[in-house]
């Protein structure tokens, strides 16, 4: 099953996407990043969601962690 990773810079964006997830569950990366993983209605696969905060460096770190976790 495929996983799409959505990384948001702002918590407001995160919450807007999270409202559309069915059955979100928390998955934590060993380094501490928290992802919420769920399903979108009528869409195959899963969505992993995390908030990066502002800035390219933090987004790059979380992207690397997401790639490692969800391949």
SULNORDA-V930997 format. One record per pair of residues at least 24 apart in sequence whose C-alpha atoms are under 6 Angstrom apart, sorted by the first residue. I is the first residue (numbers start at 1). GAP is how many residues later the second one is. If there is no record, write none. Layout:
BEGIN
[[I:GAP] [I:GAP]]
END
This chain:
BEGIN
[[1:44] [2:43] [3:42] [3:43] [3:44] [4:43] [5:42] [5:43] [5:44] [6:43] [7:42] [7:43] [7:44] [8:43] [8:44] [9:42] [9:43] [9:44] [9:45] [10:43]]
END
